[in-house]
Amino acid sequence: MIYISEQIKEALKTLAEIKRRPPYELCIVKSVLNAYRNNEHHSLKAELDVVLQQKFPNAKPVKEIIIVREKPAMATDEQYQEFVEAARAFTGAMKFLATLARINATTASLIANRGFMRVHEYQQFQPHFASVFAEQARHLQPKPKAVPKPRVKKPKNNNGQKVMRQIMGASVAEARNRKGVA
């Protein structure tokens, strides 16, 4: 039988009450849990099985539980090519598409480069293809040329001392003019 850890802990408390002893310590509870999980021998396991069957009669035996995992459906080659065209429409299209689909851009890049795509991924991206192609059309329009700014000729005084002399000379002349000194 397969029991979850809470059921085993509860059964150990009940067993302790039946035996009129204090609750089992945590290390004993862990060793019993490991014995059940790994199908190993434990001295309390036989007594605990009786308590568990009384408390939880509807627990399933191990042979009845079968884990079935379905493989995800794959998108067609046409759907994958449509995604790749949208993702590589222009520089930054993959990041733009990933942002619209609320997916990490790295994940979108991995999907575009691995050569196949799952249906749920395609369904997540597909509603945003039209907006990516509209953005591509906007990028293809010629940009108006910018008017160049007039270049300001800077003085070629490489020596900082000359520049400082000119500034200081100008400020001294201004100060003399204010005081009226000639």
C-alpha positions, 0 to 999 in steps of 0.5 A: 500500500502507498501512504502519504507521510501525513497518514503515516505520522497520524498512524504513529500517533495512534499507535503510541496512544494504543501502546500508552506511550509518549508520541514517537520521536522525529528520528523514528518517524523519519526511519519509518517513512524511509522504510515505507518509501524504500520498501525496507524492513522496520520493526514498527512497520507490521504494527503500523500496517494494521493501524493504517488499514483501519484508519485508511481502508481506501488506500491503493496498493502499489501495483494499482498505481500507474503513472502515465505521462502524455507526450506534448503535441508537436506543432507542424513544420508550417507553424514552426516556420511561421514562428521563425519568420516572425521571430527573425523579421527584424533586429529585436523581433524575437525580444519583442515577440517574447515580451508580447507573449510574456515569455523570457526572450531566452526561451523564445531564442531556444525555441527558434533554434532547436528546430521544433515547437510544441503546440502550446508554445505556438498557441502562446506566440501565434496571437502576436505574429500580426503585431510583430509584422506591423512593427516590421513594416514600421522599421522598413519605412525610410527614416527622415534624414536629420539636419546636421548641427553646425559644427562649432570650432573649438580653440586649439589650445592644447595647453591648459595654461594658455586657456587659464591665462585668457580666462584670468586676463578677461576676468581681471579686465572686467574687474578693472572696468567695474572699478573704473581703474584704467 
